[in-house]
């Protein structure tokens, strides 16, 4: 695509990720309202997270196949319509089973839009895409941060949470026209600014990437989901413990902004080593009680910030990123998001709160081992 079309398409993908972040981030703050609407207890309403995760996993596979076969923008348009329908239906889903089905559809559409936008951005910018991918994932975090404010404003003005879902749905519908007008990028053909051609397909390389993505997303969700409980069990006042997650997300978003210029001057390998090293040191410092919990949350968020986008950009340099490949990566990420946090609760119950920093350290350490294996595999393949 010409440079001007590249820029317009890139900006559109950024806004798509803001919308996905808003849609995905709305479930948590709206959970008490959804429980009241359906007459469900908090234990019952938790099934919505499982439904969304399962929708994510199915959408990862299906969207990858669709992106490879059809125009990428047409796929995004269909998924935006599906997401808008799901968002619009949530306030009308008075029964828990109906609401669960709507959230499953939302999970399917959200991850399809996410995987599709990531793939199309890679096809637009080639192996020079690493800073763009970091900016794209910052937009996702921005949507997550903004949507609680939207819900608060809606409740203050209307007193009805439903309008938050409908406003996000309207935001998504507004993207249909720009996507329909723009030319969709095709599967990547090496451009003049790209680096030398990638090595032949290597299933082992893809497998290492998938495991690393699964471990990272599982670690991110684990920290975000359990940091408040850990802080409370460690003796912090509940309101202070709740701030740990906010500090984590703020540092994660700031780190993704910082990664945009860094990735223009440093190799992805250097950035990943720095992030993983900081994360491991922070987790071990937490175990040794060397750091106050708020500072630990900030440092851990900073360490986690650039891992996913940098790893994703690195995968584009080392393997051919088709829609199917991106779908498999997001499938691995969804599996990690479902599996790792679900193991954390039993682990804390069995081993106590001191197991939490050790779990984080083990995940960071395993990711460092995966990076070593990845580097060794690349050297062996390209030798």
N, C-alpha and C positions, 0 to 999 in steps of 0.2 A: 504494500500500500504506500502511496505517497506520504511524505512526512506529515502534512497537515491532517490527512485521514488517520495516520497513526496516533497523532495527538488527540484528536476527537474521540477515537475509539478508546484510548487509554483512559481519558477522563470519564467516559461512560462506564468503563469497568470499575473505576474507583467509586462512582456513585452507587453502582450495583452492590458493591461490597458494603457500603454504608447501610443500604437498605437491608441486606442480609443480616448484618450485625444488629440492626434495630429489631428485626423480626425474631432472631434467635435470642437476643437479650431481653425481650419482653416477657418471656415465660416466667423467669424467676420472680421479678417484682409483682407480676400479676397473679402469682400462684395463690395467695390467700383469697383473692376475689374469685378465682376459678373454683376453688374448693367450696366457697360459700354458694356460688351459683349452682353447682352440681350436688350440694349437700354431702360432700365427701370430707373425710378426715385427711390430715396431712399424710398419713401412711398410705391411704388409697390414692391420693392425688399424685403421689410420687411416680405412679405408673406412666405419667406423661413424659418424664425424662427418658424412660425406657423406650416408649413409642417413638420419640423424636430420634433417639440413637439408632433404632432399627430402620426408621425412614432414611436416616443419613447413610446407613450401610447399603441399603438397596439403591438409593439415588446415586451413590458413588459408582456403582457398576453400570447402571442403566445410562447415566449421563455420559460416561466415557464412550460408550458405543454410539450414542446419538451424535456426539460432537464429531466423531470420526466420519460418520456417514452423511450427515446433513449440514447445512449452513449453520455455523456456530451461533450467529445472532438469532436465527429462527428458533434454535433450541432455547436460548436465553429468554426469548419472548414467550414461548410456551410455558417455561418454568416460572416466569414472573406472573403470568396469568394464573397459574396453578397456586402460587404462593399467595397472591391477592385473594383468591377464592377461599383458601384456607384461613387466612387472617379474618376475612369478612364473616366466615362461618363460625369462628370460635365463640363470639358472644351469644350466638343462637343455639349453641350445643349444650342444652340444659342437662342432658344425661352424660354420665362419665364415659360411657362406651362411645358415644358420638363425639365427645370432646377428644377422646384418645385417638379416634380415627382422623379428626381434623389435625391434630398435632403430628400424627404420623405423616400425613400429606405435606405439612409444613416442613418437617425434617427432610423429606424426599426432595422437595423443591429447593430448599435452602442449600443443601449440599450440592445439588445439580448446578445451581447458579454459581456457587463458590468454585467448584471444580472447573466448570465451563469458563468462567472469567479468568481463572489462573492459566488454563490452557491457552486461551485466545491471547492473553497478554504475552505469554512465552512465544507464541507464533508471531506476534507483532514485533517484538524486540530481540528475538534470538538469544544468543548467549550473553548479550549485553543487558539482560533483563533483571539481573539481581537487585539493583536499587529500585526498579519499578515494582518488583514483587514485594519488597519491604514496604514501599509506600502503599501498595494494595492492601497488605495485611494491617497496616496502621488504620486504613479506612474502615476495615472490619471492626477493629477495637474502638474506633470513634463511634460507630453505630451502637456498640454495646454500652458505651459510656453515656451517650445522649438519651437513649430511650427511657431510662428511669425518670429523667427530667420531663420527658413528654408525658409519661403516665401521671406524674405529680401535677403537671399543669392541667391535664385533662380532668383529673379528679377535682381540682380546685375550681375549674370553670363549669363543668357539667355535672360532676358528682357521679359519673358513670364511666367505668373503666373501658367499656366497649369502644369508645371513641379513639382510644390509643391504638387499638388493633385496626380500626378503619382508616385512621390517618396514615399508618405505616403502609397499609394496602394501597391507599391512594398514591403515596410516594412511589411505590413500585410500579403502578400503572402508568405514571408520568414518564417512565423510562421506555415504554413501548415504542413511542414515536421516534426518538433518536436512534434506537437500535434498528428499527425498520428502515431508516434512511441511510444508515452507514453500511459500507461493504464489509462483510465478515472476512477476517484473515483466514488464509488457508494453512494447511500443515506446513511447517517451517521448511523453507528452502534457504540454504546458507546465504547470508547477506555479506556485503563487502566488509562490514565492521565485525563480523563474527570471527571467532578463533578457528583453528584448523578443524577439519571434519571429525565428527565423533567416531570412536571405535565401534566395531560391529556390536550388535545386540548381545547383551550378557545377562541372562536371567539371574545369575548370582548377585550381580551388582544391584539389580532392581530389588531383589529379596532383602539385601542389607538396608537399602533405602527404606523399604516398607517397614522393617522392624524398627528402625530409628524413628520414623514418623510416628508409629504407634506408641513407642515409649515416650516420645516427647509430649504428644497430646495427652496421654494418660497422666504424665507428671504435671502438666499445666492444670488439667481439670482436678487432679487430686489436691494440689495446693489451694486452688480457688475454692474447692468444695469443703476442705477440712481445716483450713488455717484458722477459721473462727473458732471451731470446736477445740483445736489444739491450744489456742490462746486462752480460752475460757478454762480448760482443764489445767493449764499452767498457772492459773491464778489471776489472769487479767480480768478487769470488769467487763461484762458482756458488750457494752457499747464500744469500749476500746478494742476488744477482740474483733468486733465486726469491721473495724477500720483497717485491719490487716489486709483484707481482700481488696479494699479500695486502693490502698497503697501499692499492692502488687500490680493491679491493672494500670494504675497511673504510671508506674515505673516501666511496665511492659510497653505501654504505648509510647512513652518518651524514648525508650530504647530503640523502638522501630523507626522513629524519626531520625535518631542519631545514626542508625545503620545505613540510611540512604546515602549520605556523603562518604561514610567509611567504606562502603562496598565499591565506591568508585576508585579508591586508592589502595585498598587491601584485598588480598585474595579471600575467597569464601573459607578456605581452610584456616587462615589466620583468625578470621572473625569467629568461626566455630570453636576453635581451640580456646580463644579468650572467653567466650560465653560459657563453655562447659567448665573451664577452670574456675571461673568466678562462682558458678553455681555450686560446684563441688566444695569449694572453700567455704561458701556461705552455709551450706547444709552442715558441714562438719563444725563450723563455729557455733551454729545453733545447738548442735548436740552437746558441745562443750560449754554452752551458756556464756560465750564470750561477747555476744552481741545482744542488745535489746531487741525485742521482737519487731517493733516498727521498722527499725533500720534493716533487720534481716529480711522483712517483706519487700522493702524497696530494692535491696541488693539482689534478692532472688528474682524479682520481677525484671530487673535490668539484665540479669544473666539469661533469663528465658526469652527475652524480647526478640532477638534476631535469629534464634535457632531455626524456627520453622521456615521463614522466608529465605534465609541464607541456604539452608539445606535444599529447599525447593529450587532455588536458582542454580545450585551446584549440580543437582540431578539433571537440569536442562543442559549443562555443559558436558555431562558424561554419558547420558543416554538420550535416545530419541523420545521426546515427550509427545506422544499421541494422546488423544482423548482417553483411550483405554488405559494407558499408563498412568495418567493423572487420576483416573477413576480408581485404579488399584491403590494408589498412594492415599487417596482420601478414604478408601475402604479400610486400609490399615490404620489410619488416624482415628476413624470411627470405632474400630475394634478396640484400640487402646483407650479411647475415652470411655468405653463401656466396661472394659475389664479391670483396668488398674484401680480406678476409684472404688469399685465394688469390693476389691480385696483389702482396701485400706481400713475399713470399719472393723472387720474381724481381726486384722492385725493389731490395731490399737486396743481392741478388747482383750486380746490374748497377751500382748507384750507391754501394754501401757503407753503413755504419751511419748516416752523416750524413743519409741520405734518410729515416730513420724519423721524426725530429721534424718534418721538412718535410712529410711525408705527413700527420701529425697536424694540422699547421697548415693545410694545404690543405683537409682535411676540415672543420675548424672554420670556416675562411674561407668555404667553400662553403655550410655551414649558415647562416652569417650572411647570405650573399647570398640564400639561400632565404627567410630570415625577412623580408628587405627586400621580396622579390618577393611574399611572402604578404601583407604589410601593404599594399602597393600594390594588389594584386588585391582585397583586402577593401574598400579605399577606393573603388575603381572600381565594384565591384558594388553597394555600398551608397549610392553618390552619387546 
